[in-house]
Amino acid sequence: MEVSVIIPMYNEEENVSPTISQIKAVLDDAYDAYEIIVVDDGSQDKTRDLARKISENNPQLKVLQHEINQGMGKALRTGFEKARGEVVVTIDADLSYEPSEIPRLVSNINEAVGIVIGSQYMQGGKTQDIPFLRLFISKMANKIVGYSMRDNISTVTGVFRAYRRDVIDSVELESNGTEINPEILSKASAIGFKIVEVPVTLKARELGESKVRFRATTISHLLFTFYEKPMVLFGLIGFFILLIGIISGFYLFYQYLTGSLDPNRPLMLFMAIMVLSGIQILIFGFVATQISLLRREIYLVQKENKLIRKKWDK
């Protein structure tokens, strides 16, 4: 099996037929052996039935299902478990990325490159007809989450990617939501896989409603950033509190020089609390950073354990 294409779907009845037909047309032209895996994530419309009907005349199409909606991350993990391709591609169900770009992503996978990202935010990438608010939030999320990564990646939250089979086999994935996309990059980078980007165009969906909940997605990505790089949170808070304490100290020293210092005022206690609290939070951030680095070492151990288990399973 050359390529597996995983399409997570949730209430996408309008997009089932055009998405599958366009992806199939591209794969028919490009590969001798491929599979398309639709993961229905507990849809409440006709998504599952439509996909199954199409699969009756298309042996390359597999339809997997969740009884209840569990999130994009869980849908991708289900697809990863069943995929047999040497290269695994993930793509949105709403045709916001052109299926014709799939072969270009796959062609960039080789022994040196483990993940290829379709990036709308790198040089040469484009966005088309995306609402301003969604585009702004997406760009900010990618910048913030990208800051927590070791690699210089411009699009870390997008789902349009190609993975070498051993990358998927090597990482232990835990996320159920959209944060699975930066999770994969973080863990793959930590254990030494090379990640590259190629420019693509992100378009607004034409059919159906977006399933992205901006508030929940933004919060989850911020939490992921703090998890990966604790000093982003604790460093800023600790520095700000320490700065207030230092400014208070300079003010007290000025009062002392001018003879207007009243030792009974609570400002001296406030200064001491701010300085000590700021230092403690910075120390906590440093310790949390060391724990984060240790976690990367654990990823390496998990990689070896997972590969050993797969070898024994065979």
C-alpha positions as CSV (number, residue, x, y, z in Angstrom):
1,M,0.0,0.0,0.0
2,E,1.6,3.2,-1.2
3,V,-0.6,5.9,0.4
4,S,-3.4,6.0,3.0
5,V,-5.5,9.1,3.1
6,I,-7.4,9.7,6.3
7,I,-10.5,12.0,6.3
8,P,-12.1,12.7,9.7
9,M,-15.8,13.6,9.2
10,Y,-18.4,15.0,11.6
11,N,-21.8,16.1,10.2
12,E,-20.4,16.5,6.7
13,E,-23.2,15.1,4.5
14,E,-22.9,17.9,2.0
15,N,-19.2,17.2,1.5
16,V,-19.0,13.4,1.6
17,S,-19.5,12.8,-2.1
18,P,-17.5,15.7,-3.6
19,T,-14.6,15.2,-1.1
20,I,-14.3,11.4,-1.7
21,S,-14.7,11.7,-5.5
22,Q,-12.0,14.5,-5.8
23,I,-9.5,12.7,-3.6
24,K,-10.1,9.4,-5.4
25,A,-9.6,11.0,-8.8
26,V,-6.2,12.4,-7.6
27,L,-5.1,9.1,-6.1
28,D,-6.2,7.1,-9.2
29,D,-3.9,9.2,-11.4
30,A,-1.0,9.2,-9.0
31,Y,-0.8,5.7,-7.3
32,D,-1.2,2.0,-8.1
33,A,-2.2,1.1,-4.6
34,Y,-3.9,3.4,-2.1
35,E,-6.7,3.5,0.4
36,I,-9.1,6.2,1.6
37,I,-10.2,6.0,5.2
38,V,-13.2,8.0,6.3
39,V,-13.6,8.2,10.0
40,D,-17.1,9.2,10.9
41,D,-16.9,10.8,14.4
42,G,-20.4,10.2,15.7
43,S,-22.2,12.2,13.0
44,Q,-25.9,12.9,13.5
45,D,-26.7,13.5,9.9
46,K,-26.3,11.2,6.8
47,T,-22.5,11.3,6.7
48,R,-21.9,7.7,7.7
49,D,-24.7,6.3,5.4
50,L,-23.5,8.2,2.4
51,A,-19.9,7.2,2.9
52,R,-20.8,3.5,3.3
53,K,-22.9,3.7,0.1
54,I,-20.0,5.0,-1.9
55,S,-17.7,2.4,-0.4
56,E,-19.9,-0.4,-1.9
57,N,-18.5,0.3,-5.3
58,N,-15.1,1.5,-4.2
59,P,-12.9,-1.2,-2.5
60,Q,-10.2,1.4,-1.8
61,L,-12.6,3.2,0.6
62,K,-12.9,2.2,4.2
63,V,-15.5,3.7,6.5
64,L,-14.8,3.6,10.3
65,Q,-17.1,5.0,12.9
66,H,-17.4,6.3,16.4
67,E,-20.8,5.9,18.1
68,I,-20.4,9.4,19.7
69,N,-18.5,12.5,18.7
70,Q,-15.0,12.3,20.3
71,G,-13.1,15.0,18.5
72,M,-10.7,15.3,15.5
73,G,-7.8,13.9,17.5
74,K,-9.6,10.7,18.4
75,A,-10.8,10.3,14.8
76,L,-7.2,10.7,13.4
77,R,-5.9,8.2,16.0
78,T,-8.5,5.7,14.9
79,G,-7.5,6.2,11.3
80,F,-3.8,5.9,12.1
81,E,-4.4,2.5,13.8
82,K,-6.1,1.1,10.6
83,A,-3.9,2.8,7.9
84,R,-1.6,0.5,6.0
85,G,0.1,2.9,3.7
86,E,3.8,3.6,3.6
87,V,2.8,7.3,3.7
88,V,-0.2,8.5,5.6
89,V,-2.0,11.7,4.6
90,T,-4.5,13.6,6.7
91,I,-6.9,16.1,5.2
92,D,-10.0,18.1,6.1
93,A,-13.4,16.9,4.9
94,D,-14.5,20.3,3.6
95,L,-12.1,20.6,0.7
96,S,-10.5,23.7,2.3
97,Y,-7.2,22.2,1.0
98,E,-7.0,21.1,-2.7
99,P,-6.7,17.3,-3.0
100,S,-4.5,17.8,-6.0
101,E,-1.8,18.9,-3.6
102,I,-1.6,15.4,-2.0
103,P,1.0,14.0,-4.4
104,R,3.2,17.0,-3.9
105,L,3.2,16.4,-0.1
106,V,3.8,12.7,-0.6
107,S,6.7,13.3,-3.0
108,N,8.6,15.3,-0.4
109,I,8.6,12.3,2.0
110,N,11.9,10.4,2.0
111,E,14.4,8.8,4.3
112,A,15.5,12.2,5.7
113,V,12.0,13.8,5.9
114,G,9.4,12.3,8.2
115,I,6.6,14.9,8.0
116,V,5.5,17.3,5.3
117,I,3.0,20.0,6.2
118,G,0.8,21.8,3.8
119,S,1.3,25.4,5.0
120,Q,-0.8,28.4,4.1
121,Y,1.3,30.7,6.3
122,M,4.8,30.0,4.9
123,Q,6.3,32.1,2.1
124,G,4.4,31.2,-1.0
125,G,1.3,29.9,0.9
126,K,-2.0,31.6,0.5
127,T,-5.5,32.0,2.0
128,Q,-8.6,32.5,0.0
129,D,-12.0,34.0,1.2
130,I,-11.3,33.1,4.9
131,P,-13.4,35.4,7.2
132,F,-11.2,38.0,8.9
133,L,-11.8,36.8,12.5
134,R,-11.1,33.2,11.7
135,L,-7.9,34.1,9.8
136,F,-6.7,36.4,12.6
137,I,-7.3,33.8,15.3
138,S,-5.7,31.0,13.2
139,K,-2.6,33.1,12.5
140,M,-2.2,34.1,16.2
141,A,-2.7,30.5,17.3
142,N,0.0,29.3,14.9
143,K,2.4,32.0,16.0
144,I,1.9,31.2,19.7
145,V,2.0,27.5,19.4
146,G,4.9,27.7,16.9
147,Y,6.9,29.6,19.5
148,S,6.8,26.5,21.7
149,M,8.3,24.3,19.0
150,R,12.0,23.7,18.4
151,D,11.6,23.9,14.6
152,N,10.8,27.0,12.7
153,I,7.3,25.9,11.6
154,S,4.8,28.5,10.3
155,T,1.7,26.3,10.3
156,V,1.5,24.0,13.3
157,T,-2.3,23.6,13.7
158,G,-3.3,22.6,10.2
159,V,-4.4,19.0,9.5
160,F,-3.2,18.8,5.8
161,R,0.0,16.7,6.2
162,A,1.8,13.6,4.9
163,Y,3.6,11.3,7.4
164,R,6.1,8.6,6.9
165,R,4.7,5.3,8.3
166,D,7.4,5.0,11.0
167,V,6.6,8.5,12.4
168,I,3.1,7.4,13.2
169,D,4.4,4.1,14.6
170,S,6.9,5.9,16.8
171,V,4.8,8.5,18.7
172,E,2.3,7.8,21.5
173,L,-0.6,10.1,20.9
174,E,-3.0,11.2,23.6
175,S,-5.0,14.2,22.3
176,N,-8.7,13.9,21.3
177,G,-9.2,17.4,20.0
178,T,-7.5,19.6,17.4
179,E,-4.4,19.9,19.6
180,I,-3.3,16.5,18.2
181,N,-1.8,18.4,15.3
182,P,0.8,20.3,17.3
183,E,1.2,17.2,19.6
184,I,2.4,15.1,16.7
185,L,4.9,17.8,15.6
186,S,6.2,18.2,19.1
187,K,6.7,14.5,19.8
188,A,8.1,13.7,16.3
189,S,10.6,16.6,16.5
190,A,11.7,15.6,20.0
191,I,12.7,12.1,18.8
192,G,14.5,13.4,15.8
193,F,12.2,13.3,12.8
194,K,12.7,16.1,10.2
195,I,9.7,18.2,9.4
196,V,9.3,20.4,6.3
197,E,6.6,22.6,4.9
198,V,5.4,23.2,1.4
199,P,3.2,26.1,0.4
200,V,-0.5,25.5,-0.2
201,T,-3.7,27.5,-0.4
202,L,-6.3,27.3,2.4
203,K,-9.8,28.2,1.1
204,A,-13.1,28.9,2.9
205,R,-15.4,25.9,2.9
206,E,-18.2,26.1,0.3
207,L,-20.6,23.5,1.8
208,G,-21.7,22.9,5.4
209,E,-20.8,24.7,8.6
210,S,-17.4,24.8,10.2
211,K,-16.9,22.4,13.2
212,V,-14.1,24.5,14.7
213,R,-15.1,26.2,17.9
214,F,-12.7,29.1,18.1
215,R,-12.9,29.7,21.8
216,A,-12.3,26.1,22.8
217,T,-9.6,25.6,20.1
218,T,-7.8,28.8,21.2
219,I,-7.8,27.7,24.8
220,S,-6.6,24.2,24.0
221,H,-3.7,25.6,21.9
222,L,-2.7,28.0,24.6
223,L,-2.7,25.2,27.2
224,F,-0.6,23.1,24.8
225,T,1.9,26.0,24.5
226,F,2.2,26.4,28.2
227,Y,2.6,22.6,28.5
228,E,5.4,22.6,26.0
229,K,7.2,25.8,27.1
230,P,6.2,26.6,30.7
231,M,8.4,29.7,30.8
232,V,6.0,31.4,28.3
233,L,3.5,31.5,31.1
234,F,5.5,31.5,34.3
235,G,8.3,33.6,32.9
236,L,6.0,36.4,31.9
237,I,4.0,36.4,35.1
238,G,7.0,36.0,37.3
239,F,8.9,38.8,35.5
240,F,5.9,41.2,35.7
241,I,5.4,40.6,39.4
242,L,9.1,41.0,40.1
243,L,9.2,44.2,38.0
244,I,6.4,45.6,40.2
245,G,8.4,44.8,43.3
246,I,11.5,46.4,41.9
247,I,9.6,49.6,40.9
248,S,8.1,49.7,44.4
249,G,11.6,49.3,45.8
250,F,12.9,52.3,43.8
251,Y,10.0,54.4,44.9
252,L,10.7,53.5,48.5
253,F,14.4,54.4,48.1
254,Y,13.4,57.7,46.5
255,Q,11.2,58.4,49.6
256,Y,14.0,57.5,51.9
257,L,16.4,60.0,50.1
258,T,13.8,62.7,50.3
259,G,13.0,62.0,54.0
260,S,9.4,61.2,53.3
261,L,9.5,57.5,53.9
262,D,7.0,56.2,56.4
263,P,8.1,52.8,57.6
264,N,4.6,52.0,58.9
265,R,3.1,52.2,55.4
266,P,2.2,48.8,53.9
267,L,4.2,49.6,50.7
268,M,7.4,48.0,52.1
269,L,5.6,44.7,52.8
270,F,4.0,44.9,49.4
271,M,7.4,45.3,47.8
272,A,8.8,42.3,49.7
273,I,5.9,40.1,48.7
274,M,6.2,41.1,45.0
275,V,9.9,40.5,44.8
276,L,9.7,37.1,46.6
277,S,6.7,36.0,44.7
278,G,8.2,37.0,41.3
279,I,11.4,35.0,42.1
280,Q,9.5,32.0,43.2
281,I,7.3,31.9,40.1
282,L,10.4,32.3,37.9
283,I,12.0,29.4,39.8
284,F,8.9,27.3,39.3
285,G,9.0,28.1,35.6
286,F,12.6,27.0,35.4
287,V,11.8,23.7,37.2
288,A,8.7,23.1,34.9
289,T,11.0,23.7,31.8
290,Q,13.4,21.0,33.1
291,I,10.5,18.7,33.5
292,S,9.4,19.5,29.9
293,L,12.9,18.6,28.7
294,L,12.8,15.4,30.6
295,R,9.5,14.6,29.0
296,R,11.2,14.8,25.6
297,E,13.6,12.1,26.8
298,I,10.6,10.0,27.7
299,Y,9.3,10.3,24.2
300,L,12.4,8.6,23.0
301,V,11.8,5.7,25.3
302,Q,8.2,5.5,24.3
303,K,9.3,5.4,20.6
304,E,11.5,2.4,21.3
305,N,8.8,0.6,23.3
306,K,6.2,1.2,20.6
307,L,8.4,-0.1,17.9
308,I,9.3,-3.2,19.9
309,R,5.6,-3.9,20.6
310,K,4.8,-3.6,16.9
311,K,7.6,-5.9,16.0
312,W,6.3,-8.5,18.5
313,D,2.7,-8.1,17.2
314,K,3.9,-9.0,13.7
